[in-house]
Amino acid sequence: MTRSRAWGPFLEIETVTTADESGLTVQAQLDTWANSLGVKLERVTETYDSLVRLAQHHSA
């Protein structure tokens, strides 16, 4: 599947969690924090590496 996306700055936020923490809960907390920064964000589920590979593939 081909997607059209404008490429721009990329912010990846990570945290260390414990085994008993819900991944979905932690993601929601990080999303809330990121949105509190006061800048326009688009949440993506792809990793930075996968986005770079996709960009390289489309520019080849």
C-alpha positions in Angstrom: 0.0 0.0 0.0 1.3 3.4 -0.9 0.6 6.4 1.3 1.2 10.1 0.7 2.6 11.8 3.8 4.3 15.1 4.2 7.7 14.5 5.8 8.9 16.8 8.6 10.2 16.8 12.1 9.9 13.5 14.0 9.6 13.3 17.8 9.9 9.8 19.3 9.1 9.5 23.0 10.1 6.5 25.0 10.0 5.5 28.6 11.2 2.5 30.7 8.3 0.6 32.4 7.9 -2.3 34.7 6.6 -5.7 33.6 3.3 -5.1 35.5 2.5 -1.8 33.7 0.0 -1.8 30.9 1.6 -0.8 27.6 -1.6 0.9 26.5 -1.8 2.9 29.7 1.8 4.1 29.4 1.3 5.0 25.7 -1.8 7.1 26.7 0.2 8.9 29.4 3.0 9.7 26.9 0.5 10.9 24.4 -1.1 13.2 27.0 2.3 14.5 27.9 3.3 15.1 24.3 0.1 16.9 23.5 0.7 19.2 26.6 3.8 20.6 24.8 1.5 23.0 22.9 2.7 22.1 19.3 0.7 20.4 16.6 1.4 16.7 16.6 0.2 13.7 14.5 0.5 10.5 16.3 1.9 7.6 14.2 2.4 4.0 15.2 5.3 3.3 12.9 8.8 3.5 14.4 11.4 6.0 13.3 13.3 3.3 11.5 10.3 2.1 9.5 9.5 5.6 8.4 13.1 6.2 7.3 13.1 3.0 5.3 9.8 4.0 3.7 11.2 7.4 2.8 14.3 5.9 1.3 12.3 3.4 -0.7 10.1 6.2 -2.2 13.1 8.3 -3.1 14.9 5.5 -4.9 
